[in-house]
Amino acid sequence: MDKIIVNLDEYVSGAYYSIPVFTDSEGRVVSGAYGALFKLIGTIRNENAREVEVVCTDASEKVGAVADQIELLSTLIKETAGDARDTENGFSFAVNDTVLNSFSDKLSVLSPNGQVKAAPSFNLTMKSTADLNEVEEIFRSAAEYGAKEVTNYVAYYFLTDTVAAGDSKYKEILGLAICFDEDEAVYIPVENFITADYLGKKLTELSQTVSLVTFDIKESYRVFTPDEIADRDYGYESKEGGTEATSYKNKPRCFDNLIAAYLVNPNKNDYEVFDVAKEYLSLTLEKKADLFGKKSIREAEEKTVFQYACKCAFVCLKATPLIRKKLEKLQMEELFYNIEMPLSYVLFSMEKEGIIARREELKAYGDKLQVRITELEKAIYDAAGVEFNINSPKQLGEILFEKLGLPAEKKTKSGYSTAADVLEKLAPDYPIVADILEYRGLAKLKSTYADGLAAYIEDDNRIHTSFNQTITATGRISSTEPNLQNIPMRTELGRLIRKVFVPKDGYVFADADYSQIELRILAHMSEDQELIAAYHEGKDIHGITASKVFHVPFEEVTPLQRRNAKAVNFGIVYGISSFGLSQDLSISVKEAKEYMDKYFETYPGVKAYQDRVISDAKEKGYSLTMFGRRRPIPELKASNFNLRQFGERVAMNAPIQGTAADIMKIAMINVYFRLKKEQLLSRLILQIHDELVIETAPDEVEKVTALLTQEMERAADLSVPLLAECHTGTDWYEAK
């Protein structure tokens, strides 16, 4: 980059408030100036800048040490640079090696001990080539280097455009950077004879003998299938019983920096390459969005483009050994290689398949909702005696609590609360409130699904959602663009949206759902013999719990008792409090506490388990799933009581929810590769919470339903049976 712009105020303030304060020999505070100059030197080197424009805020607007240090550093830079030129908002100066060396000398003067570590920088040669012969030679050299040792990593980084092409969610691949030498990285643009498919083919060839590393490998799969996936016909294997479970130690395997960094720190859900550069290498790399903005990368300078891609590949190369060492130390290598990495390809395959959504049916559904929404609007206006904006909390509060005089919670500066929990308490006694709640639900259905989903239907009439495996702290898979995980299930009108989703002609959906998987995991992990026995009896677990808690024969359990027992069963999994349970059941806190006390008397192992996992998490700082997934819980050490309470609930729930996520992922791997092994036409297309959906060929229905159920139930060996229930249908509603 020829020129960079730096804000001296931000540099000094940021350093001053983030590093220990120290002074120079004259007693002046200089820590902010020192940190700012250190960062400036690193930025100049990382960006290969030839000119720097310094933006200065008027120091008189600042006070105390920060203002003094801005002035100090400004003077120091001008004196050192020599030819500084005033600009409208500050000054600029040219950069060369002499200036940088002088800055480093000044850094030593400001340093409290007179010594300065060199600022980490991208000290490598970066170039771009589209010469086919040169490119072939680069891949030959990479293959030769990578084949020598399984830890001789070859890093690559696909540079995709910042804007999507046409109706597809995929962004165009512009080129690939490759790096296997700490001193050099090469960018290969997609042009002429070099296509994205060509680059993918070269990576596929490399993966046969070389350990490839990258960031967000799922983006690569549309042009590249790793050898470890292409030849695979087996499901998940653990080190206890699988011959391939530890093959990552001595065979070439792909490594995704994104997935690995997330496993190490799952509380961070937005990793980008620059985060890995900063956390593991102390390198400053610009964010892609900041560097290129919202315009197409094709409009950016060629040098900026290829240097960014080369730096990303370099970061992947250098960071991989460090992240892998962390995974090994945290005992998550097996989780990474045997669950998360193969899962990434399964998710890609599901995204690629997509699911058919009928536009006409979607519109008809929206029209049906609108009819009822209009009816509700009229009823609400009639009851209020005036028309108003139902979607305005302020207007709604005034109508309900002032004009109609309904009992209100305390009024705040922003007005009356019209949140769902407030209105739900009033709904049984005031029809207008019940209508408002229904109106809100239907309006959200229409905007989010009836109208919102239509925008995601592509030219093939399918919705291709994105499945994310690096978002949730518990390890659960999430879905975005659009979020199919939130398809409503509570109301019949909400469930009807599933009729919009259909398989291709002649096919059916096979839909299998785990039955109470988290409760079963609780039984296994708590080792509570009563709860384990209840599951082995094969009866209704909520009925059994109600019978034991309320001391009535199983056959005499009332619907209300069963409903309350169900709320306690699931509430316990999430570490619910007696207050939370009282809110769920609309009973007093005292009654809720009595229910929970009776539950723990019935299942004492559960209470012992909760106490144990909280104690372990406080001692270690994290929770663990059955498969070794860690969830750091810093809230347990918070000074705030409510935060600590939240941390305790996380400690109780994370091992259970995380284990459920791991089991689902194993099931997905097993189902996907079983379909592949048996060469079936049916395809796994959806994962929603505890549910898997297969688009099933007409003559494979019996085989697929058996396969799906078997693989889900065999995904883990628990002390209670895992149960999956499978149904088929000509649309998603019917199959569910």
Secondary structure, 3 states (H helix, E strand, C coil): CCEEEEEHHHHHHHHHCCCCCCECCCCCECHHHHHHHHHHHHHHHHHCCCEEEEECCCHHHCCHHHHHHHHHHHHHHHHHHCCCEEECCEEEEECCHHHHHHHHHHHHHHCCCCCCCCCCCCCCEEEECCCHHHHHHHHHHHHHHHCCCCCCCEEEEEEEEEEECCCCCCEEEEEEEEEEECCEEEEEECECCECHHHHHHHHHHHCCCCCEEECCHHHCCCCCCCHHHHCCCCCCCCCCCCCCCCHHHCCCCCEEHHHHHHHHCCCCCCCCHHHHHHHHHCCCCCCHHHHHCCCCHHHCCHHHHHHHHHHHHHHHHHHHHHHHHHHHHCCCHHHHHHHHHHHHHHHHHHHHHCEEECHHHHHHHHHHHHHHHHHHHHHHHHHHCCCCCCCCHHHHHHHHHHHCCCCCCCCECCECCCCHHHHHHHCCCCHHHHHHHHHHHHHHHHHHHHHCHHHHECCCCEECCEEECCCCCCCCCEEECCCHHHCCCCCHHHHHHHHHEECCCCCEEEEEEECCHHHHHHHHHHCCHHHHHHHHCCCCHHHHHHHHHHCCCHHHCCHHHHHHHHHHHHHHHCCCCHHHHHHHHCCCHHHHHHHHHHHHHHCHHHHHHHHHHHHHHHHHCEEECCCCCEEECHHHHCCCHHHHHHHHHHHHHHHHHHHHHHHHHHHHHHHHHHHHHCCCCCEEEEEECCEEEEEECHHHHHHHHHHHHHHHHCCCCCCCCCCEEEEEECCHHHHC
